[in-house]
Amino acid sequence: MEILRLTSDLLRSNMYILTDEGESLVIDPFICEDSAQVFEKAVLSMVILTHEHFDHISGVNFIKERYNVPVYASVACDNNLSRPNRNLSRHFDAFCRMQSWIPDYMCDYSGDYICKADVTFSGCADVNWLGHNIRLTEAPGHSQGSIFIYVDDRFLFAGDSIFRNYPTGTRFTGGSAKDFAKITRPLIESLPSDTIVYPGHFESFKISDRCAGEE
């Protein structure tokens, strides 16, 4: 299995494309020239969303309209995909200005963006993709709809719930420090030390190298 990371102009968010046996699975899609070229060459089989924030969902409608593939998300995430105030698209320019970890970055997007998941779950769900076991687990805290995507008990696609050198933000609309401490932190602490984390921003890292906590 190959893992390709592309980085968006929207707060430098990461999109991951997993490819095996000629098929591709997309995590947190966005659209740019590079991603459009990748989509044209790939056989897309599904999309999975780590959470509902606009910089991680902006390519959902593009893919659904052109490739007719199912989108997976938690029930909580799906509920917020159609609420621009919850997916942060309505005030995304202001949201960008709040991000102190990218002090010089600005975004001129502000509008209502809505989309819809096709397959939803609560708690946990297992998906078999070309023989790869994908465990989807709710991991609220950064947002109501945040999840962990754990592939083959080795690779963790964590959205904005885990970073190597930055704390997990829980102060945005729908975030909850209480949920993070009660539900998500124990999940993080239970991960094997050799788990490779692919975050929603920045480079991948081993969970044993993580040095940041929550806000």
C-alpha positions in Angstrom: 0.0 0.0 0.0 1.3 3.5 -0.9 0.4 6.6 1.0 0.5 9.9 -0.8 0.2 13.2 1.2 -0.9 16.4 -0.6 -1.1 19.8 1.2 -3.9 22.3 0.7 -3.7 26.1 0.6 -6.5 26.0 3.2 -4.4 26.2 6.4 -1.9 23.7 4.8 -4.2 20.8 5.6 -3.2 17.3 4.6 -5.1 15.0 2.3 -4.0 11.4 2.1 -4.5 9.1 -0.8 -4.0 5.4 0.0 -3.5 3.2 -3.1 -3.3 -0.5 -3.5 -4.1 -2.9 -6.3 -4.9 0.0 -8.6 -7.6 1.4 -6.3 -7.4 4.5 -4.1 -9.0 5.6 -0.8 -9.1 9.3 0.0 -8.9 10.8 3.5 -10.0 14.5 3.9 -10.2 15.6 0.2 -9.5 19.0 -1.2 -9.2 20.2 -4.7 -6.1 21.7 -6.4 -4.4 21.1 -9.6 -2.2 18.3 -8.2 -5.1 16.5 -6.5 -7.3 16.8 -9.6 -4.6 15.1 -11.7 -4.3 12.4 -9.1 -8.0 11.8 -9.1 -8.2 11.5 -12.9 -5.5 8.8 -12.9 -6.9 6.9 -9.9 -9.7 4.4 -9.4 -11.4 5.9 -6.4 -13.3 3.5 -4.1 -14.2 5.6 -1.0 -13.6 8.8 1.0 -13.3 9.0 4.7 -13.5 12.2 6.7 -11.5 12.6 10.0 -13.8 15.5 11.0 -16.1 18.2 9.7 -14.0 21.3 9.5 -14.0 23.0 6.1 -10.3 22.7 5.4 -10.7 18.9 5.6 -13.9 18.5 3.6 -13.7 21.1 0.8 -13.3 18.5 -1.9 -16.2 16.2 -0.9 -18.7 17.5 -3.4 -16.2 17.6 -6.3 -15.4 13.9 -5.8 -19.0 12.8 -5.2 -20.3 14.6 -8.3 -17.5 13.2 -10.6 -16.7 9.8 -9.2 -19.8 8.6 -7.4 -17.9 7.1 -4.5 -19.3 6.7 -0.9 -18.2 9.1 1.8 -17.7 7.7 5.3 -18.0 9.8 8.5 -19.2 9.6 12.1 -22.9 10.5 12.7 -21.7 13.6 14.6 -19.5 14.7 11.7 -22.3 14.1 9.2 -24.7 16.2 11.3 -22.3 19.1 11.1 -21.4 18.8 7.4 -24.6 20.5 6.5 -24.2 23.3 9.1 -21.8 26.0 7.8 -21.5 27.5 11.3 -20.3 24.1 12.6 -18.1 23.1 9.7 -16.6 26.6 10.0 -17.0 27.5 6.3 -19.2 30.4 7.0 -16.5 32.3 8.9 -13.4 30.5 7.6 -11.5 33.7 6.9 -11.9 34.7 10.6 -11.0 31.1 11.6 -7.8 31.3 9.7 -6.8 34.6 11.4 -7.2 32.8 14.8 -4.5 30.2 14.0 -1.4 31.4 15.8 0.6 28.4 14.6 0.5 29.8 11.1 0.9 33.5 12.0 1.5 34.9 8.5 -1.2 32.8 6.8 -4.5 34.4 5.6 -7.5 33.0 3.8 -9.9 35.0 1.7 -12.6 32.2 1.6 -15.9 33.0 3.4 -19.1 31.3 2.4 -21.5 28.5 3.2 -20.3 25.0 2.2 -22.4 21.9 2.8 -22.0 18.3 1.9 -23.2 14.9 3.0 -21.8 11.5 4.1 -23.2 8.3 2.6 -22.1 5.8 5.3 -22.1 6.9 9.0 -21.4 5.2 12.3 -21.4 5.8 16.0 -18.7 4.5 18.4 -16.6 2.2 16.2 -16.8 0.6 12.8 -14.6 -1.8 10.9 -14.2 -1.4 7.1 -12.4 -4.0 4.9 -10.7 -2.3 2.0 -8.8 -4.7 -0.4 -7.8 -6.9 2.6 -6.7 -3.9 4.7 -8.5 -3.6 8.1 -9.7 -0.1 8.7 -11.0 0.7 12.2 -13.0 3.9 12.5 -13.3 5.2 16.1 -15.0 8.3 17.4 -12.4 10.6 19.0 -14.2 13.8 20.0 -12.5 16.9 21.5 -11.2 18.9 18.6 -14.7 18.7 17.1 -17.8 16.7 17.8 -17.3 14.6 14.7 -13.6 13.8 15.0 -12.5 10.2 14.4 -9.4 8.1 14.3 -8.8 6.0 11.2 -6.5 3.1 12.1 -5.2 1.1 9.2 -3.8 -2.4 9.6 -3.1 -1.7 13.3 -0.1 0.4 12.2 -1.1 3.7 10.5 -3.3 6.2 12.3 -4.9 9.1 10.3 -5.8 11.4 13.2 -7.1 14.6 11.6 -6.5 17.5 14.0 -6.8 15.3 17.2 -3.0 14.5 17.4 0.0 16.6 16.5 3.7 15.9 17.3 4.7 19.3 18.6 1.4 21.2 19.0 -1.5 20.7 21.5 -4.9 19.5 20.4 -7.2 22.4 19.9 -10.5 22.0 21.7 -11.7 25.6 21.9 -13.4 25.8 18.5 -17.1 25.5 17.9 -18.1 22.0 18.8 -14.8 21.3 20.5 -14.7 19.9 24.1 -11.7 19.6 26.4 -13.9 17.4 28.6 -14.6 14.9 25.8 -10.9 14.9 24.8 -9.8 14.1 28.3 -12.5 11.4 28.9 -12.6 9.7 25.5 -9.8 10.6 23.2 -6.8 10.9 25.5 -7.2 7.3 26.7 -7.3 6.2 23.0 -4.0 8.0 22.4 -2.4 6.5 25.5 -3.4 3.0 24.4 -1.7 3.3 21.0 1.3 1.1 20.4 4.5 3.1 20.5 5.4 2.3 16.9 2.1 3.6 15.5 2.8 6.0 12.7 0.5 9.1 12.9 -0.6 10.9 9.8 -2.0 14.2 11.1 -4.3 16.7 9.5 -1.4 19.2 9.3 2.3 18.8 9.3 4.5 15.7 8.8 3.9 12.2 10.0 5.6 10.9 13.1 5.7 7.9 15.5 3.3 8.2 18.5 6.4 7.6 20.8 7.8 10.9 19.5 4.8 12.9 20.4 5.5 15.7 22.9 2.4 17.8 22.9 -0.8 17.5 25.0 -4.2 19.0 24.8 -5.1 22.7 25.3 
